[in-house]
């Protein structure tokens, strides 16, 4: 279980960073989407970071693409183990990165019009 040590301060700092990113991109008329990579390898993880990012994306009216959802859908469809989407060091595997990149590319193309 993750420590709640200085969680409010972490949220405050991250909120300020996200707001600055949104302000800067909107100021230059640049499209923005948040891509969330889960901090936990389990398909059912739903910690405070995930909740915080979802809430902030909604509050800031920024689309959010959740890598966990993309990977869960792919593993279910193909009968793969969710953990196969991660390398031994906890980073997304080559296959996971391809799935995420393809989803991001499709989303970006659909918003270009």
C-alpha positions, -999 to +999 in steps of 0.1 A: +000+000+000+012+034-009+020+060+018-003+090+021+027+111+032+023+146+019-005+135-005-022+169-004+010+186-013+016+162-042-019+169-055-014+206-052+018+206-071+005+183-098-026+204-101-005+235-107+016+216-133-015+204-152-031+238-151+001+254-166+002+227-193-034+233-203-030+271-202+001+269-224-013+246-250-046+264-252-028+297-255-010+284-286-041+266-299-025+232-296-047+201-291-040+183-258-048+148-245-036+134-212-022+098-216-023+080-183+000+051-176-010+032-145+015+031-116+005-004-108+007-035-130-026-050-118-056-045-140-078-036-111-056-009-095-075+023-088-053+043-064-054+080-056-032+090-086-056+074-111-086+091-094-068+124-092-058+124-129-093+115-140-108+142-119-083+168-131-088+159-167-125+163-164-122+195-144-099+210-171-120+196-199-090+176-214-096+142-230-079+114-211-067+082-226-061+055-201-034+030-211-047+004-187-081+004-205-064+000-239-043-029-226-071-046-208-093-046-239-065-060-260-056-088-236-093-098-232-098-098-270-067-118-277-068-141-246-035-127-233-023-122-197-025-086-187+010-088-171+024-098-205+020-061-214+048-052-191+085-060-191+103-072-160+113-037-150+076-026-149+076-006-182+051-013-210+063-040-233+069-034-270+035-048-278+019-026-252+036+005-266+023-004-301-012-008-289-011+025-270+005+043-299-021+030-324-050+041-301-034+075-296-029+078-334-065+069-341-078+094-316-055+122-330-067+115-365-103+116-354-099+150-339-080+166-368-112+174-388 
